[in-house]
Amino acid sequence: RLTVPVKGLYATSAYVAWRSDGNLGERIFFLYKNGQDVFRHRYRAQFLGEQVISFPLIEMNIGDFFQLVALQATGSDKYVEPFAISNPLYFSTHLVQPT
């Protein structure tokens, strides 16, 4: 959960490395603003299981928050690799323009 301290337009991105043993299934990433689904990305699973997601700019007010949900929608169960040495999991946002 990322809470914004300043009203404005925010750019949000994430990186997820999946533990993967093949290319079955689909992965879906949901970006939530204050608990509401505002954007989603769907990907066909890849053997390496790595996705970088950049979401469109979103207007936020002071105290609003983002949440990211990532899931494997089809195929076999997969786990994320949050402590991968070369490619750690991240979720970030930054102010592009105050309003």
Buried (B, 14 or more C-beta within 10 A) or exposed (E): EBEBEEBBBBBBBBBBBBEBEEEBBEBBBBBBBEEEEBBEBEBEBEEEBBBEBEBEEBEBEEEBBBBBEBEBEEBEEBEBBEEBEEEEBEBEBEBEEEE
